[in-house]
Amino acid sequence: MRVKSSPKFINPKDYILSVLSPEDRLDAALKIAKEAFKNSKPTITEIDNAVRMVRRKTCVKKK
């Protein structure tokens, strides 16, 4: 007797990002950031922290 496994739920947002090229992902991230900060001005420190966080995540995935 074979046991059926339950189907895995795939988040559409994750699928869409996985299909995009790295350049397109970056463009999408920048557009989202532009909309998020539309009504406020981020400080230099906030920008530096965000860049460090993204670079850390990128470097960890490559290793």
C-alpha positions, 0 to 999 in steps of 0.5 A: 500500500502506498501512502500519498504525501500531502502536496507542498504549498508554494508561496507564489512570491517565492516562486516568482522571485526564483524565476527572475534573474539576479538583475531582475530581482535587484530591480524589483527590490529597488522598486519595492524599497522606493515605494516603501520609503516614498513618504520618508527619508532613510538615514545614511546609517539605515542605508548602510545597515540594509546594505550590510544585511543584504551583502551578508545574506548574499555571501552566505548563500554563495559559500 
